[in-house]
Structure formats: C-alpha cells, structure tokens
Amino acid sequence: MTSANKSVVLTAGHCVKMGGAFHTNWVFVPGYDNGSRPNGTWAATKLLTTPQWNAGEDIDFDVAAAVVAPLRGKTLTDVVGGQDVAFNQARRQQMYAFGYPAAAPYDGSKLTYCSGRAFDDFLMSKDQGLTCDMTSGSSGGPWFQNFNDVRPLFRVRGPSRLPSRPEHQRPLKPFTESSHKNTSCGAHSGVMSLSTPLLTAVPLVTGLMGPALIGAMPVQHHDPAHRVAKQVVHTAKRTEVVEHVAARSPAEQRRVLDYWTPARMADALPIDMLGIVTKRDGLLGGLAKKTGIAAAPGLTGEKATSEKATGEKVLREGEKAKIPVPRFQSARPLTTTSGSRWLTGGAVTRTTGRVFLTVSGIDFVCSASTVKSASRDLVVTAGHCVKDGTGEWAANWQFVPGYRDGGGHPYGQYAARRMFVTGPWAHSADDSYDVGMVALTTAESQHVTDVVGGQQITFNGPRGGQTFGFGFPADPPYDGEHLVYCAGRLHGDPYKQTRDQGLGCDMTAGSSGGPWLSGFDPATGTGEITSLSSFKYSDDQRTMYGPYFGDAAKALFDTAQRA
C-alpha cells in the first residue's frame, strides 16, 4: 500500500494471527506466477492486526498489515509500486477482488479475480459480500473500487483467470501468494478501497516476530465437501440430465404463488448477485444481498451521457433509472442494437417473462421463455436461474409470462413443478452448459403455451448468424419492468474459456435466462430459440455470452418435455 515507509502490506487478520499466536516465517512474494518470483521475496519484520481481531478474532475487524524489510537496498513500493487505501467509503459499490485460490479447482499458481457489486451481510457481521467462487488461499486478497476505470455491467458469475492480454498485466504485479504445509493467504502492497470488513481508521496491535511465512487458513475455509464436489467435474456426462421435484401438491403450488406478493416481486434481486450464507460450491460462496448504485452505459450502442468525467452515471440509492425510448418508433425494429426497449409487440411479448425465485432465503429475478413442447408446460432459462451450480436448487420458483410494469401478470402466474439442468452445470457449474428447463403447473386449468403460445427451440444449428436476445434486465440503468432486446451477429468466445457465443449487448443482471431467437420475424415476434443470456466477462462490458444448444441441451429438452 502507499505508505510513509513504503514497506507496508495489507492482508487478512487470520493470515497474520490465529489461535492466539502470531504466525512465523511470513514472507510476501509480489507478482507470484506459477512458482516464479519476479519481484523477489520480502520478509516481514513486524506484523500488526486490529485490537478486535487480536482480542477475540472478531470477523468485522479481520484486517492486518505487515511491515517488510528492504530488499537489496530498495523498499517494496520502490520495486512494485503501491495502491492507495481509503477509509469510511460508501458501501455497496462495484468491486474487483483478487487472490490466489489454492483449493480445487484452483492450485494457487495464478492470479484470479471476481467482480460485481458488494452487498451487506445482514445476518452475521458488518462485512460486505461479493459473489465469488474463489477458494482457500484467496483470503487477504484485495478488493478494489474504481479499479483501472473499468465498470463492468454484468458480473462474471464465478471468478475467471485474467485473459492473457497485455493491458491486464500492468496493474497486477504487486499481488502475492505464499504457502506452508499446503496453507496460503493473499496480500497486497496496495490495498482495496473497500475490504470485506469496511476499513476504518483503527489502531493496530503490534506482534513482534522472527523469520517469516504466511500462516494457516481458518478451519471453516477448508470444506471437504467442496473438494469432493469439484472432483466430479470430469466425470459428468455432457448429455446427463439432473432433475428436481419442486411444488409437489396443489397446496404447495398455491403456497408458491401466494408467496410472491407485489412487494416481494419488487424487492427481488437480479440472480447474478446471488449469494448469502452457504460456504460451498456454486454462486453462493458465503455472501449476502446487494443493492446496485452505478449505472451502465446507454441502451442504443452509443456512448452514455455522463454525470462524471469518467463516463459513469451515479444514481442515488432508491432512485430509478429511466430507459430511453427510441426517437423514431418503427414497426420494424433495429437489426443491430446493444439494448433497446421492445415496442413492436408480437408473440415474444407474451412468451418472454420474468422468473421469481428464492435461494437461501433471498429472493431473486431472472428471465425465461415458453417453448413449444409435448407437455405444453415448458420454459427455458439459464441453469443458474434454476440451480446454484453445484449448490442448491431454487425454491418458490414462479414464471410470469408477458410481465407488465408494476408486477402485472395478464396471462397468469405459474409455479414450477419439476426442474431440470444439464449434468455439467449441476456437477461443475460449467458455463458452456448453463441451461435449465422448468415444467410448470397449470393456471386455472390451462397450460402456459395454450395461453401465451411458445417459441420453437432448435439444436445443433450453425454457429454465428443474426440473433435477437430478449430479457428483463434489472440492474441500472434498467429497472426490470420492461422487455428489452439486443440484436446482432454472434461470434465465438475470444478467450476460449467456453463453447458459448457472444452477442453485443448492454443488458444487465436480471436478463439471465432470456431467450436468443434466430430467424426472428419482428412482424410476428416469433423465431427459434438457439441460446440464452448467461454471463459477461468483466473486461468486456458490451458482450453477452450464451451457451450453444447442442446435444446436451437437446437431451435436457427431450427429458423435460415429457415431465
């Protein structure tokens, strides 16, 4: 961190002191990369932690610092630089978190990151959470606010290794990871603007120490179930289908529908901020709920008008952002747009709807579409809108086709009775197979597609081509109340991390699971569903990615439509 003596490193309190004793053999390796130590190894001369952590290991004050000795006559920040540290900052801001996770599926050799908006832990602490799948070894890694002036619109639903592009290497050198008897922590010579415990100006308790190395992680971070779950990644069959029975009885179905009061629907969070109290695989990762503040760029593919020189519009908490209406409203919509209100009507306004669901006691929203099927009760959405990866299934699952502003449901509300995801999604949260299908109950004895119709769904089609993507984005500048669409030509994943295809699209969280329609006819609002909105890379704000509907998606459909 930037400091007077140019030799201070910030990390977690438990990476410095645990069980009443300060750790020994503590070293810092900035820029660590798969065993390489390009910036040297720096031995700590003094360890410091907060009085609250020192006295009772209070997780609200799990913060520590280390002072390291000069190396070959130079201070730490002279060699690698340092980040500024800020105190008493606003909560619930966009964050980037970095670290070296060492437990499976990671190995501690590479810098990994998560990004998204922080949210409050309202159950156990004053900490903030960030949706992140990083494992043991990442503790103490920094969280940055206003990181490199990048403002992602859509969270990476799990951590991604930074793509090997030159612009991503420059700010990352100061990070470190060290290990001793298979334990490690992360640290940084420049600190986050906002850490998990909100940083305040607190005195530090000094622990005098000898030679130097990072101590063990807290016991609760070593979750054997986590390791077991990740070991099945390579054994899952691509065409395997995993099923869950949801609302079993008419009474249970009625309970689900009654649960979704207008107030609960209005307060539900976008699924992409999923996460509260569990500490297992999937998207939860021990997190809490969030509230968004910053707005995304404009909706028509043009550069957003800004209230700041940085190009970011800031909304006051509770303020609704307005969606621009196209200046010229035409019966024929744009064939290329990164995000516009759908004003043309047609079947897509009925077949596309919002999903309301609960995971670990928190209410969320997604998007989905009805499909033509043998049962006449089937909708398709993202796998993470049905099951939290390797974690739990969603509860209180309800679909509202043709959703209207203010919670309107002109075509009824439908509870889930059976839920299906692909095997690779259920066993390893593989983004290439982030597809879910849900068989619904009837509403007033009517099947959903008898009421609103259904879109055709196709598999193993040609890649690329023109596509229209639809959804109900809920993060600013959208509010989840209107159907929005993107249109353009598809392309492959340039980072080669998935088999997905990309679509230029500014839609934000809440649009997950919305259908991508090829061969779309704007006059009728019909087409063929060939993919859906799944995720975005944090450094690629304008591209949405969706899974390719191949054999796995076909097996999923064949099973689900017979339910």
LINWO-V81086 format. One record per backbone hydrogen bond with DSSP energy under -0.5 kcal/mol. CO is the residue of the C=O (numbers start at 1). NH is the residue of the N-H. If there is no record, write none. Layout:
# LINWO-V81086
CO/NH, CO/NH
This chain:
# LINWO-V81086
1/3, 3/6, 6/77, 7/68, 9/66, 10/188, 11/64, 12/15, 13/16, 13/17, 15/215, 16/23, 18/21, 21/18, 25/27, 25/212, 25/213, 26/44, 28/30, 28/42, 29/32, 30/39, 33/36, 36/33, 37/40, 41/43, 42/28, 43/69, 45/209, 46/67, 47/207, 48/65, 49/205, 50/54, 51/55, 52/56, 52/58, 53/57, 57/59, 58/61, 59/62, 61/63, 63/50, 64/11, 65/48, 66/9, 66/68, 67/45, 67/46, 71/74, 74/71, 75/79, 76/79, 76/80, 77/81, 83/2, 83/191, 93/118, 94/146, 95/116, 96/144, 97/114, 99/112, 101/108, 103/106, 109/34, 111/162, 112/99, 113/160, 114/97, 116/95, 118/291, 119/129, 120/122, 120/289, 127/121, 129/119, 135/138, 136/102, 136/103, 137/100, 138/141, 139/186, 142/98, 143/194, 144/96, 146/149, 147/150, 153/509, 155/157, 155/536, 160/113, 163/165, 165/168, 166/169, 166/170, 169/172, 170/173, 172/175, 174/189, 175/31, 175/32, 176/187, 178/185, 180/183, 183/180, 185/178, 186/12, 187/176, 188/10, 192/86, 196/128, 196/198, 199/88, 200/202, 203/51, 204/206, 205/49, 206/208, 207/47, 211/25, 211/26, 212/26, 218/221, 219/222, 221/223, 222/224, 223/226, 223/227, 224/228, 225/229, 226/230, 227/231, 228/231, 228/232, 229/232, 230/233, 232/235, 232/236, 233/236, 237/240, 240/423, 242/421, 244/246, 244/419, 246/248, 249/253, 250/254, 251/255, 252/256, 253/257, 254/258, 255/259, 256/260, 259/261, 261/265, 262/266, 263/267, 264/268, 269/365, 270/273, 271/274, 278/286, 280/285, 284/287, 293/315, 308/311, 312/307, 313/295, 316/319, 322/324, 327/329, 328/330, 331/333, 337/487, 338/506, 340/485, 341/343, 346/349, 347/350, 347/351, 348/352, 351/370, 352/402, 353/368, 354/400, 355/366, 356/398, 357/364, 358/395, 359/362, 362/359, 363/269, 364/357, 365/271, 366/355, 368/353, 369/380, 370/455, 376/449, 377/440, 378/371, 379/438, 380/369, 381/436, 382/385, 383/386, 383/387, 386/394, 387/389, 388/391, 392/388, 395/358, 397/416, 398/356, 399/401, 399/414, 400/354, 400/403, 401/411, 404/407, 404/408, 408/404, 409/412, 414/399, 415/441, 416/247, 417/246, 418/439, 419/244, 420/437, 421/242, 422/426, 423/427, 424/428, 424/430, 425/429, 429/431, 430/433, 431/434, 433/435, 435/422, 436/381, 437/420, 438/379, 438/440, 439/417, 439/418, 442/444, 443/446, 446/443, 447/450, 447/451, 448/451, 448/452, 449/453, 455/372, 456/529, 465/490, 466/519, 467/488, 468/517, 469/486, 471/484, 473/480, 475/478, 483/342, 484/471, 485/340, 486/469, 487/337, 488/467, 491/502, 492/494, 493/496, 500/493, 501/546, 502/491, 503/544, 508/511, 509/474, 509/475, 510/472, 511/514, 512/367, 514/533, 515/470, 515/517, 516/518, 516/530, 516/531, 517/468, 518/528, 520/522, 521/524, 521/525, 521/526, 524/347, 526/521, 527/456, 528/518, 528/530, 529/458, 530/549, 531/516, 533/513, 535/545, 537/540, 540/543, 542/505, 542/544, 544/503, 545/534, 545/535, 546/501, 548/550, 549/460, 550/554, 551/555, 552/556, 553/557, 554/558, 555/559, 556/560, 557/561, 559/562, 560/563
